[in-house]
Amino acid sequence: MTLQPYVIQASFGRIAFTLISMIALQFVCFKFLEFSDYITPLFIIVVIVFSIVFPFSIYMFWMIIQHRTPRIIFNLEDFEVIQYTRKAKIKYADITSFNLERHETNYRTTAYEPERKLFLYSAHPIQVVDIFARTTTEPIFQVQQGLLINNEQILETAMLLYILCQNKAKSRPAIFHKLNNKQFKFTDYLNQKDIANFTYDQKLNKKFNARK
């Protein structure tokens, strides 16, 4: 039987919050343009904002209808990050280290806690492909909440990568079997001290030795 990948989908709450915010912003822009009689610098700014937000909201609706929302797919040998128009595939064996950090947001009105960011470092260049077929091949990749995944999902991604990178390929099928059958517990693979560090540290560094 083929082993099913484990998928972390974009947070429904974040998608809904983003869409509602964009619709509200479009409404405000439309009303401003409707009652504006003169072309002013503010008028031009509103036009620019509207021209950016409107197509992006259409794109998000298309993503939802086509089931192409951002996600992280864990496979047996590698994992794939699909991020709007970008995608990147990285082998576990190539990951040399990662940093899990928390950053204060610049937005005063947000209800979210400081955002987590996960920086992945690879022994080989990481190919990132976007919708226009351009590629970048830097040995670092960043996963953050702009992907529409929440803080806990960023944390889950880091902890799963730590476990999958530490375990050899032959022991991973058992991990995936538990993940897909909702029987997975981090305490089976990490001790309480490790989990406490993942949960509370503002910055967490993990390095990996060469493995097969």
URZI-V197041 format. One record per residue. RES is the residue in three letters. PSI is psi in radians with two decimals (999 if undefined). OMEGA is omega in whole degrees, -180 to 180 (none if undefined). NEAR is the number of other ideal C-beta (glycine too) atoms within 8 Angstrom. Layout:
<<RES,PSI,OMEGA,NEAR> <RES,PSI,OMEGA,NEAR>>
This chain:
<<MET,2.36,-179,2> <THR,2.36,180,3> <LEU,2.20,-179,8> <GLN,2.38,175,6> <PRO,2.80,176,8> <TYR,2.27,-172,10> <VAL,2.29,170,8> <ILE,1.93,-177,10> <GLN,2.76,174,6> <ALA,2.52,-178,11> <SER,2.18,179,10> <PHE,-0.68,180,6> <GLY,-0.71,180,7> <ARG,-0.67,177,12> <ILE,-0.82,-179,13> <ALA,-0.78,180,8> <PHE,-0.76,-179,8> <THR,-0.79,-180,10> <LEU,-0.79,180,11> <ILE,-0.72,179,8> <SER,-0.74,-179,8> <MET,-0.69,178,12> <ILE,-0.74,178,9> <ALA,-0.73,180,8> <LEU,-0.70,177,10> <GLN,-0.70,179,12> <PHE,-0.78,179,8> <VAL,-0.79,179,8> <CYS,-0.77,-179,12> <PHE,-0.78,180,9> <LYS,-0.68,178,8> <PHE,-0.80,-179,10> <LEU,-0.59,-179,11> <GLU,-0.63,-175,6> <PHE,0.14,178,6> <SER,2.28,-179,10> <ASP,-0.29,-175,3> <TYR,2.66,176,5> <ILE,1.95,-179,5> <THR,2.95,176,7> <PRO,-0.67,178,5> <LEU,-0.67,177,6> <PHE,-0.78,-180,12> <ILE,-0.72,179,9> <ILE,-0.76,180,8> <VAL,-0.71,178,12> <VAL,-0.74,180,9> <ILE,-0.80,179,8> <VAL,-0.80,-179,10> <PHE,-0.71,-178,12> <SER,-0.36,177,8> <ILE,-0.81,-174,8> <VAL,-0.71,-176,12> <PHE,-0.93,179,9> <PRO,-0.56,180,8> <PHE,-0.64,178,9> <SER,-0.67,175,12> <ILE,-0.73,179,8> <TYR,-0.69,179,8> <MET,-0.71,176,12> <PHE,-0.71,178,9> <TRP,-0.73,178,9> <MET,-0.77,-178,10> <ILE,-0.79,-179,9> <ILE,-0.69,-178,6> <GLN,0.04,-178,6> <HIS,0.77,180,5> <ARG,0.56,178,6> <THR,2.71,179,10> <PRO,2.55,-178,10> <ARG,2.85,175,9> <ILE,2.17,-175,14> <ILE,2.07,178,11> <PHE,2.10,175,12> <ASN,-3.14,-176,8> <LEU,-0.70,-176,8> <GLU,-0.35,-176,7> <ASP,3.07,174,9> <PHE,2.70,-175,12> <GLU,2.34,177,11> <VAL,2.09,178,14> <ILE,2.01,-167,10> <GLN,1.61,-175,11> <TYR,-1.98,-179,5> <THR,-0.08,-176,6> <ARG,2.65,172,11> <LYS,2.58,179,10> <ALA,2.44,177,12> <LYS,2.26,-175,9> <ILE,2.32,177,14> <LYS,2.45,178,8> <TYR,-0.68,-177,11> <ALA,-0.35,-179,8> <ASP,-0.25,-177,9> <ILE,2.11,-180,15> <THR,-0.54,-180,8> <SER,2.94,170,9> <PHE,2.72,174,13> <ASN,2.25,173,10> <LEU,2.05,-175,15> <GLU,2.78,173,11> <ARG,2.30,-176,9> <HIS,2.42,175,8> <GLU,2.36,178,5> <THR,2.64,179,8> <ASN,-0.18,-177,4> <TYR,2.09,-176,5> <ARG,-0.44,-174,4> <THR,-0.09,-176,4> <THR,2.56,178,6> <ALA,0.01,-176,3> <TYR,2.69,175,8> <GLU,2.94,178,4> <PRO,2.40,-171,8> <GLU,2.45,174,11> <ARG,2.52,174,13> <LYS,2.46,-179,13> <LEU,2.04,179,14> <PHE,2.12,-177,11> <LEU,2.28,-180,13> <TYR,2.33,-174,10> <SER,2.66,177,13> <ALA,-0.38,-180,6> <HIS,2.75,177,6> <PRO,2.45,179,7> <ILE,2.06,-179,13> <GLN,2.13,178,9> <VAL,2.16,-177,12> <VAL,2.31,176,9> <ASP,-3.09,-173,9> <ILE,-0.39,-180,5> <PHE,0.22,176,5> <ALA,0.29,172,6> <ARG,2.64,-180,6> <THR,2.62,168,7> <THR,2.56,-176,6> <THR,0.84,175,7> <GLU,2.67,180,8> <PRO,0.47,179,8> <ILE,2.51,178,9> <PHE,2.50,-176,12> <GLN,2.26,174,8> <VAL,2.20,-178,13> <GLN,-3.11,-173,10> <GLN,-0.16,172,13> <GLY,-0.26,176,5> <LEU,-0.06,-177,12> <LEU,0.38,169,11> <ILE,2.65,-173,14> <ASN,3.12,-177,9> <ASN,-0.76,-177,10> <GLU,-0.58,178,6> <GLN,-0.60,173,11> <ILE,-0.76,179,16> <LEU,-0.77,179,12> <GLU,-0.71,178,9> <THR,-0.81,180,13> <ALA,-0.78,-178,13> <MET,-0.69,177,12> <LEU,-0.72,178,11> <LEU,-0.70,178,13> <TYR,-0.78,-179,13> <ILE,-0.81,-176,12> <LEU,-0.57,178,12> <CYS,-0.55,-180,10> <GLN,-0.49,-178,6> <ASN,2.52,177,9> <LYS,2.81,-174,7> <ALA,-0.64,-175,8> <LYS,-0.35,-180,5> <SER,-0.10,-177,8> <ARG,-0.60,-180,11> <PRO,-0.65,179,9> <ALA,-0.63,178,7> <ILE,-0.79,-180,13> <PHE,-0.63,178,14> <HIS,-0.75,179,10> <LYS,-0.69,179,11> <LEU,-0.82,-175,10> <ASN,-0.29,178,8> <ASN,0.26,176,6> <LYS,0.50,-180,4> <GLN,0.16,-174,6> <PHE,2.35,175,8> <LYS,2.23,180,6> <PHE,-0.51,-179,9> <THR,-0.29,176,8> <ASP,-0.34,-175,6> <TYR,-0.40,179,7> <LEU,2.51,177,10> <ASN,2.99,-175,6> <GLN,-0.55,179,6> <LYS,-0.76,178,6> <ASP,-0.79,-178,9> <ILE,-0.67,177,12> <ALA,-0.71,178,8> <ASN,-0.76,178,9> <PHE,-0.66,-174,14> <THR,-0.71,-167,7> <TYR,-0.38,-177,5> <ASP,2.40,174,8> <GLN,-0.53,179,4> <LYS,2.25,-177,8> <LEU,2.16,179,10> <ASN,2.34,176,7> <LYS,2.27,177,8> <LYS,2.58,-177,6> <PHE,2.47,175,9> <ASN,2.91,177,4> <ALA,2.32,-179,3> <ARG,2.87,179,7> <LYS,999,none,5>>
